[in-house]
Amino acid sequence: MSVVPLIPRSLVPHLSYYAIQPPSPQYHLFITMHDFLHPTSPPVTRPTSTQPSTDPHLSTLSDPWADLSAPLPACPTCLHPLTGALTALIHLRTSHNPHLRLLLSIGGWSFSPAFALAASTPARRAAFAHSALSLVQTYGLDGVDIDWEYPSSPAEGDALVELMRTVRGVFDAAYASSISTSTTASGSATAARSKPYLLTLAAPSSAWTARFVPKAALDPYIDFWNVMAYDFSGPWAPVAGHASNLHPGTENGAGSGWSVEQAVALYRDAGVAGEKIVVGCPLYGRQFVGTEGVGKKFGCVGEKGSWEGGCWDLTALPLPVSEGEERAGQEGEAPATTTHTDTALGASWQYIAGRDGGTLITYDDVAVARMKARWVLEQGLGGVMWWESSGDRKLGEGSIVEAVTAVLSAR
């Protein structure tokens, strides 16, 4: 993965291996990268010189080859060739932005089942926390983001609280130690952290997935909540619908019955301060095939996509139409393709009338992205984050990150 070209340097006064902050210091701007850390130890299938720990309670790099060894495109400002996504991000901070903040994300959808074990006892939580700190210190990073999708019982919710409490304690102790030992016995200064380590949470966005997340109990240990306010609709839904609409609509109007506004309210109503809430947005669209439109039944999501069937990166949208489809529209049939922006809902989509009985793709266009950025400002929230960086367009070519940064920075 080519990391340095993907992340515009002009937009990243602060970044993490899961995060970017914009020019305005009051707001967080986060972009997820592909790889995650495993909360325990997955099998290693890629060539690597760094094997993960075999201890079942330690955080380990899930793909050390991609993180540290994968060849990257030539870097004109580098003295030596860069290898690995993590290495490239560290270079970005060292060479272009010393204020950049880098975090590692632990977990993710695929690896989350391992959290229940890692968080189940005080000893396992301590081992997890110290291994996370070791990774952060080894690579000179600034903290971690915990992505447990999702606690499935009250006991697991309580275990998440204890895990975050333990990690926070270990991180804060390490920071305090850095400060206290920053001056040697001879009085000369040694390297010390200028800021505490960050601890964030990738937070669920629906009432159902968040039902076992003890928000008030977690809040004291979390620097900010990355609310994953997308995937409101998908192949699991009964009808085609918007996957990340800003405002609520009727079941038929939004097709999902949920919204970014309602997702944020889950946390504000629990007492989380607005400035600690970061709104998650997608850099991809979800497809529905065999449908008459939003709120209508669909046949499937299709086999084609940018990285899985029915999911298209923003770089591919709106989807092009074939010559045959275009000709059919010109001959008086339904238009080959139309794009729509609903300013009341804060949603946008493409509809291709003649393809497979009607194909709908819901995604955030630039207008909707700007609406969300303005809403974040109006609500006094902490910022915006995206899944994930490679899905965005280039600067000057409809980049969502660029559009949102401009809104947040203009305040």
N, C-alpha and C positions, 0 to 999 in steps of 0.2 A: 504494500500500500504506500503510495506517495503522500507523505504527510505534509511536508513543508509547502508544496504548491497548493494543497487543499485548503489550508488555513491562511486567509489573507492577513499578512503581517500588519496592515494598517488598521485592522479591526481587533487586534488582540493585545491590549496593554496587560491583560491577565488571561492565562489559559491553563487548562488542566487536561490530563490525559482522559479527561472526561469534562474539561471545563474551559470556558473562555469568558472573561469580563470585558465589557466595552470601554471606550474612552471615558465615559462618565463613571466616576468611582462609586456612585450610589447604587449602581445596577449590575447584577450578574448576568453574563451572557455565556451560556454553556453549550458546547457541541460535543456530542458523544463520538468516540472513535469506535472502530469495529471490535477490538479485543477487550476481554474482561479478565479479571483475576478469578481464580477458582477458590472458593472458601475452604476447600479441602485439597485433595490431590487427584486430579484427573489423569488418565493414561496419557502418555506423551507419544504422539504419532509423527511429529515433525522432527527433522534433524536438528539437534541442538547440543551445545556443549554445556548447558546449564540445566541439569535435571531437577525437577521439582522435588520437594520433600516427600518422603513416604509417610510422614506422620499425618494421620487422618484429621487433625484439628488445626493445621497450619494453612495460611494463605499462600498460594503459589501462583506463579505466572502460568496461565492456561495455555499459552502458545509462545514459549520463549524464543523460538525461531522467528516468528513474526515480530515480536517485541524488540528483539535485540540483534538478530542476525540477517533478516531478509534484505536482499539488495534493494537499494533505492535509486531513483534517477540521479544523475549527476547534480551536485550542488555547487554552484559557481562561487559561493562564499566560504566553502569548506576547505580546510587544509588537507583532509583525508576523506575518502569516500564514506558516506553515511550508510549504516546498515541498521535496520529495525525501526519500527514506528516510534517506540519509546525514545530511542536515541535521537531521532529527528526532532521530536518535541523538545527534548532537553537542549539540543542545538539551537532551536528557535528561541528559547529563553536566553541562552548564553550569548548568542550573537546578535539578536535583534530586539530583545525586550527583557531586561533584567528584572522587571516587576511581574513577569508572568507567574501565575500560580498553577501548579500541576498537581492533579489528584489521580489516584488509581481507583477504578471502579471494581468492587468485589462482588461477584455474583452474576446477576443477569438471569434471564428466563431459563436458560439451559442448565445453569449451575446452581440455581436456588435451592433445589432439594437438599443440598449438602448443609445448608444453614441450620436445620433443626438439630443435627448432631453437633455441629461446631458450637452452638449456643446453649447446649443442654446442661452443662455443669460448670461450676466456677473454674475448675482447672482447664476445661476446654476453652472457655471464654478467654481466660488469661493467655493461653497458648495462641489462640487466634489473634488477640490484640497485639501481643509482642511480635508475632510473625508479620502482622500488617505494619507495625512500626519499623521492623527490620527492613522490609521492602522499601518503605518510604525513605528511610535514612540511606539505604544502599544506593538508591538512584537520585538522591537529592531532591525529593519531591515534597509536596506541601500538605498531604493528607490523603484521605480515602473517602469514597462514596460507597455506601452499603446499599446493594440492590437485591433485596430479598423479595421475590415474587412468588407467593405472598405468604405471610403467616396464616396457617389454616385452622387455628384453634386459639382459645384464650391463653392456653399454656405457651404456645409458640409466640404469641404477642408479648407475654411477660418475658420470655426468653430474649426476644429482640430488645426490649428495654434494658435488660441486664447486660446484654452484649454491648449495646451502645454506651451504657454506663462504664463498662470495663474498658472499652477502647478509649473513651474520653479520658478516663483516669490515667491510662498508660501514656496517651499522647500529651496530656497536660504535665505529667511528671517529667517526661522527656524534655519538654520545652523549658520547664523550670530548671532542670539540670543544666540545659544548654546555657541559660542565663547565668546561673550561679558559678559555672566553670569557665565563663568566657574570659576571665582574667586569670592568668597564671600566677604562680607564687612570685615570679619576678616582676609582676605588674604589667607585663606586655599583654596586649589584647589577643585573644584567639577567636576563631570563627564562632559566632553564636547566631541563632535564628532571630530574625527581626520580628517575626510574627508567630503566634501559636499555630500548631497543626490544625488543619481543617477536618471536620467530620460532618459529612452530609448524608442524606438519605434519598434514594430514588423512591418516591412515594406513590402509592396507587392512587388512581383518579376516580374510581367509582365507589359508591357506598358499599357494594358487595365485596370488592377486593380489599377495601380498607377496613372492613368490619372488625378485624382482629388486630388492628394497628393502634396501640394505646397512644394517641396523639399527645395528650396533655402530659403523660408520664415521660414520653420520649423527648419532648421539646427542649428541656434544659440541657440536653447533651448534644443537640444538633445545631450546627451553624446555619444551615438553611435546608429547606425541603425542596427537592426537585420533583414537582408533581407531574407525573407522566400523563398529561392531559391530551391523549390521542387514543386511537383504536377504540373509539366509542361504538363503531360498527365494523363488521367484517364477515368472514365466512360463517361465523357462529350465529349471526343475527337472522331474524325471521324475514326482514325486508332490507333492501338497499338503503343505505343511509350515510349521512355525514359522519366522518370518523374523528373530526376535531373541531366542530362548530363552537364558536365563542359563546353564544347566548342560547338559552333553552328554547325549544320549539315544541310543537305538538308531536306526537308519535309519528303522525303522517308527514309533518312538515320537515322534521329533522331526521326522521327515520331511525333514531337511536333513543330518543327520550332523555338524552344527557347532554352536558355541555361543559366547556372550560369553566364557565362561571360557577356552575354547581360543584365542580371538582374542587375549585379553590375554596368554596364555602365550607366544604367538609373540614378544612383545616382552620379557617378563621373562626368558625363556630366552636371549635375545640379550644380556642384561646391562643392559637399560633399567630404571632405578629405578622402583619402583611409584608413587612420588609424581609422576612425570612422565607417567604414563599416565592419560588421560581417556577414559572409556567412552562411546562414542556410542550413542544410543538413538533410536528413531523416534517421531515424533509423527503417525504414520499407520499404516494397516493394509494388508496385502496380501490380495487376494481370489482365491479359486479356485472355479470354477464347474463343476458336473457331477462332484461328488466325494462319496464317502461319509464323508469326514472326514480327519483328520491321518494322513499316511502312505499315503493312498490316491491312486490315479490321478485326474486331473482332465481336463476337456475343454478349458477355456480360462480366462482370468482375467476375461472380460467386457469389455464396451465402456464401462460406466458407471464413474465414479469422481470424486473431488474435483478432480483435476488431470490425471489420465490414466487410461485404462481399467485397472481392477483395483486402484487405489490410493485409499484413503479417508482423509481427515484424521480425527484423533481426534474432532473436533467432530461428525462424522457418525456416530460409532460408540457403541454397537452400532446397526446399521442397523434402521430400523423395518420392521415387516411390514405387509402389506396386510390389509384386513378379510377378504378371502377366505382368506388364509393363516391368520389367527387363527381363523376359523370352522372351517377344516379341522382345526386342532389341538383345538378344543373338541369336535368330533364324533368323537373317538377315533382320528384319524390321528396321525402323528408330530407332536410339538409344533412349532408354527410356528417358534419360534426358541429357542435355548438359548445361554447363555454359560458359559464354563468357565475355571477357573484351575487350572493344574497347578503345585503348589508344589514338587514334586520337580524339575521342569524349569525352573521360573521362566518360565512362558509362559501366555498367555491367548488365547482365541479365541471367536468367535461362529459358530454353525452354524444355518443356515436349511434345514430338512429338505426342504420342498416346493418350493423355488425352483430352477428350471432343473436339476433332478436332484440338488439338494443344493449349497448355497453355504457356503463356509467363509471367514471373514476372521480372520487372525491379527494381533494387535496387543498392545501393552503396556497393560494396565489399571492402575488405581491400585495394586492389591495387588502386581503384578509390579514396577511402578516402585519401590515401597518396598523390595521384596526386593533389587533391584539396588543401591539406595542403601546398604542395610545391608551388602551384599557389598562394595561399594567401600570402606566404612569398615573392614570386617574384613580386607580384603586390603591396606590401606594405600595405596590408589590415589589419584590426583590429583583425581578428580572425575567429573563427568558432562557430556555435551553432547548436543544434540538436533538432528535435522533434521526440520522446521524450525518457526520460532516460530508462524506463523499456524495451524498444525494443532492447537495446544493449546486446551483449554477455558478458560473464564473462572475467575478466582479464586472459590473457594467452590462451584464447579460441576464438580468432578472434575478440576481442573488437575493435570497430571502434574508440571509444573515446581514448583508449590506443594507437592505431596506430597513430592518428592525434597528440596527445599530444607528442609522441616521436619525430615526425617531427618538430613540433613547438619549442620544447625544445632544439633540437640539434643545432639550429642556433647559 
